[in-house]
Amino acid sequence: MNTIVKRSGVCDEVVSNLQEQIASGKLKKGDKLPSEPELMQQFGVGRSSIREAIRILATTGLISVKQGLGTFVEMQNGTPIPWYKRLQSSTAEDLNEVRQLLELNIAEKAALNRSQKDIAILKKLLKRRFDAAKKNLPDECIEADIQFHIAIADAAKNDILADLYKNIAAQIKKSFIKAYTDTELFVIKHPIHEELLQSIVLKDAKKAVWCVARITDLSN
C-alpha cells in the first residue's frame, strides 16, 4: 500500500514514517528495507529524498547500509527518540552551542586536510554567499552560507563528522530562515568568513578555529 507524503518537507516525512514503522515493530531488527525504487513508489517521492532519508536514519543508528546487500534495521522497536528528532525540537541556543562545538573541530581538521578541489569549492560558495548578501537576497544567501560550511565539513575528511554536521546544518538553515529577513548580518560577517577561508588555504588550524569562534558568537 502506497503512503504518499506531502511535498513540503518530504525527506522529514519519509524519515518519520520509517521511524514509526520501526518503533511499532512493523519493521524489526534485521529486516531489510525495500529497494530505492520501491520506497520511491511507496512514498511517492524522488530518489534524492529517499537517499537523504536513508542517510539520516543511518546516522541515527536506526538502520545500516551494507554495500551490495541492502539497507537493514539495526535497532529494536521501542528505542529512544533518535537524535535527529531531538534536533527538530531543540532551542536556538542549544542548536548554536552544538553547532559551535562541531564547527570548531571541523575548521581545525579542514585546515589540516583540505585539498585544492576543496579550496576551489569554498571560494565559489563564499563568492555566491557574498553576491547574494550584497543584493539582499536572504534565501539565496542563507543557502550559500550553509553550503559553504558543509563544504568545510567535507574538507575535514571525516565522514562521520561531516554527516553529523549535515544533519545539524538542516536545522541551522531553518533557524536562519526564521531569524533573518535581510542580509545585513551576512554582509557584516563576510570579512571573518574570508579570514576563515584564507586560514584553511594556508593550513593555519589555530586561526581557523579562532575565526569559527567569532562567526558562531551570536553576541557579535
C-alpha positions as CSV (number, residue, x, y, z in Angstrom):
1,M,0.0,0.0,0.0
2,N,1.4,3.4,-1.0
3,T,1.9,6.1,1.5
4,I,2.1,9.4,-0.4
5,V,3.8,12.2,1.6
6,K,3.2,15.9,1.3
7,R,5.5,17.9,-1.0
8,S,6.8,20.1,1.8
9,G,9.5,18.5,4.0
10,V,9.2,15.2,2.1
11,C,12.5,13.9,3.4
12,D,11.4,14.6,7.0
13,E,8.1,12.9,6.4
14,V,9.8,9.8,4.9
15,V,12.2,9.7,8.0
16,S,9.2,10.0,10.4
17,N,7.2,7.3,8.6
18,L,10.1,4.8,8.6
19,Q,10.8,5.6,12.3
20,E,7.2,4.9,13.1
21,Q,7.3,1.6,11.2
22,I,10.4,0.6,13.2
23,A,9.0,1.8,16.6
24,S,5.7,-0.1,16.0
25,G,7.5,-3.3,15.2
26,K,6.3,-3.4,11.6
27,L,9.9,-3.3,10.7
28,K,12.0,-5.4,13.1
29,K,15.7,-5.6,13.8
30,G,17.4,-7.4,11.0
31,D,14.6,-6.7,8.5
32,K,15.7,-5.5,5.0
33,L,14.2,-2.3,3.8
34,P,12.6,-2.2,0.3
35,S,14.8,-1.1,-2.5
36,E,15.1,2.6,-3.5
37,P,12.6,2.3,-6.4
38,E,10.2,0.5,-4.1
39,L,10.5,3.2,-1.5
40,M,10.1,5.9,-4.1
41,Q,6.8,4.3,-5.3
42,Q,5.6,3.7,-1.7
43,F,6.1,7.3,-0.6
44,G,5.6,9.0,-4.0
45,V,8.8,10.9,-3.8
46,G,12.0,11.3,-5.8
47,R,15.3,9.3,-5.4
48,S,17.1,12.2,-3.7
49,S,14.5,12.4,-0.9
50,I,14.8,8.6,-0.3
51,R,18.6,8.7,-0.3
52,E,18.6,11.7,2.2
53,A,16.1,9.9,4.5
54,I,18.2,6.8,4.4
55,R,21.4,8.8,5.2
56,I,19.7,10.5,8.2
57,L,18.4,7.2,9.6
58,A,21.8,5.6,9.1
59,T,23.4,8.5,11.0
60,T,21.0,8.0,14.0
61,G,21.8,4.3,14.1
62,L,18.3,3.0,13.3
63,I,19.4,1.4,10.1
64,S,22.6,0.4,8.4
65,V,23.5,0.4,4.7
66,K,25.5,-2.7,3.7
67,Q,27.2,-2.3,0.3
68,G,25.9,-4.8,-2.2
69,L,23.4,-6.3,0.3
70,G,20.9,-3.6,1.0
71,T,19.6,-1.5,4.0
72,F,18.7,-3.2,7.3
73,V,17.0,-2.2,10.5
74,E,19.6,-2.1,13.3
75,M,17.7,-1.1,16.4
76,Q,14.8,-2.9,18.2
77,N,11.4,-1.2,18.3
78,G,10.9,0.9,21.4
79,T,14.3,2.6,21.2
80,P,14.7,6.2,22.4
81,I,13.8,9.1,20.1
82,P,16.6,9.4,17.6
83,W,18.8,12.5,18.0
84,Y,17.6,13.8,14.6
85,K,14.2,14.2,16.1
86,R,15.7,15.9,19.1
87,L,17.3,18.4,16.8
88,Q,14.0,19.3,15.4
89,S,12.6,20.4,18.8
90,S,15.9,22.0,20.1
91,T,16.1,25.6,21.1
92,A,18.1,28.1,19.0
93,E,20.6,28.4,21.9
94,D,21.2,24.7,22.2
95,L,21.5,24.3,18.5
96,N,24.1,27.1,18.2
97,E,26.1,25.6,21.1
98,V,26.2,22.2,19.3
99,R,27.0,23.9,16.0
100,Q,29.9,25.8,17.6
101,L,31.4,22.7,19.1
102,L,31.2,20.8,15.8
103,E,32.4,23.7,13.6
104,L,35.5,24.4,15.9
105,N,36.7,20.8,15.3
106,I,35.7,20.8,11.7
107,A,37.6,24.0,10.9
108,E,40.7,22.7,12.6
109,K,40.6,19.4,10.6
110,A,39.7,21.2,7.3
111,A,42.7,23.5,7.6
112,L,44.9,20.4,8.0
113,N,43.3,18.1,5.5
114,R,41.8,20.3,2.7
115,S,42.6,19.6,-0.9
116,Q,42.9,22.1,-3.8
117,K,39.5,20.9,-5.0
118,D,38.0,21.8,-1.6
119,I,39.6,25.3,-1.8
120,A,38.0,25.8,-5.2
121,I,34.6,24.8,-4.0
122,L,34.9,27.0,-0.9
123,K,35.9,30.1,-2.9
124,K,33.0,29.6,-5.3
125,L,30.5,29.2,-2.4
126,L,31.8,32.2,-0.5
127,K,31.5,34.4,-3.6
128,R,27.9,33.2,-4.1
129,R,27.2,34.0,-0.4
130,F,28.6,37.5,-0.7
131,D,26.9,38.2,-4.0
132,A,23.5,37.2,-2.6
133,A,24.2,39.3,0.6
134,K,25.1,42.4,-1.4
135,K,21.8,42.0,-3.4
136,N,19.8,41.5,-0.2
137,L,18.6,38.0,-1.2
138,P,18.3,36.3,2.2
139,D,17.1,32.8,1.0
140,E,20.0,32.6,-1.6
141,C,22.5,34.0,0.9
142,I,21.4,31.5,3.7
143,E,21.6,28.6,1.3
144,A,25.1,29.6,0.1
145,D,26.2,30.1,3.7
146,I,25.0,26.7,4.7
147,Q,26.7,25.0,1.7
148,F,29.9,26.9,2.5
149,H,30.1,25.4,6.0
150,I,29.0,22.0,4.7
151,A,31.9,22.2,2.2
152,I,34.3,22.9,5.1
153,A,32.9,19.8,6.9
154,D,33.6,17.8,3.7
155,A,37.1,19.2,3.6
156,A,37.8,17.9,7.1
157,K,37.9,14.4,5.6
158,N,36.0,12.7,8.4
159,D,32.8,11.2,7.1
160,I,31.1,10.8,10.5
161,L,31.9,14.4,11.5
162,A,30.6,15.6,8.1
163,D,27.4,13.6,8.4
164,L,26.8,14.9,11.9
165,Y,27.3,18.5,10.7
166,K,25.0,18.0,7.7
167,N,22.1,17.0,10.0
168,I,22.8,20.0,12.2
169,A,23.0,22.2,9.1
170,A,19.5,21.3,8.1
171,Q,18.2,22.7,11.4
172,I,20.5,25.7,11.3
173,K,19.1,26.6,7.9
174,K,15.5,26.5,9.3
175,S,16.5,28.7,12.2
176,F,18.3,31.2,9.9
177,I,15.2,31.5,7.7
178,K,13.1,32.4,10.7
179,A,15.7,34.8,12.2
180,Y,16.9,36.7,9.1
181,T,14.6,38.7,6.8
182,D,17.5,40.6,5.3
183,T,21.3,40.0,4.7
184,E,22.8,42.8,6.8
185,L,24.5,40.5,9.3
186,F,25.8,38.3,6.4
187,V,27.5,41.4,4.9
188,I,28.9,42.3,8.3
189,K,30.3,38.8,8.8
190,H,31.7,38.5,5.3
191,P,35.3,39.6,6.3
192,I,35.6,37.0,9.0
193,H,34.4,34.3,6.6
194,E,37.1,35.5,4.2
195,E,39.6,35.1,7.0
196,L,38.3,31.6,7.7
197,L,38.8,30.6,4.1
198,Q,42.2,32.1,4.0
199,S,43.3,30.3,7.2
200,I,42.1,27.0,5.6
201,V,44.0,27.8,2.4
202,L,47.2,28.5,4.5
203,K,46.6,25.4,6.7
204,D,46.5,27.6,9.7
205,A,44.4,25.5,12.0
206,K,44.7,27.8,15.0
207,K,43.4,30.8,13.0
208,A,40.6,28.7,11.5
209,V,39.4,27.8,15.0
210,W,39.6,31.5,16.0
211,C,37.5,32.5,13.0
212,V,34.8,30.0,13.7
213,A,34.6,31.1,17.3
214,R,33.9,34.7,16.0
215,I,31.4,33.5,13.4
216,T,29.3,31.4,15.8
217,D,29.4,34.0,18.6
218,L,25.8,35.4,18.5
219,S,26.7,38.3,20.8
220,N,28.8,39.9,18.0
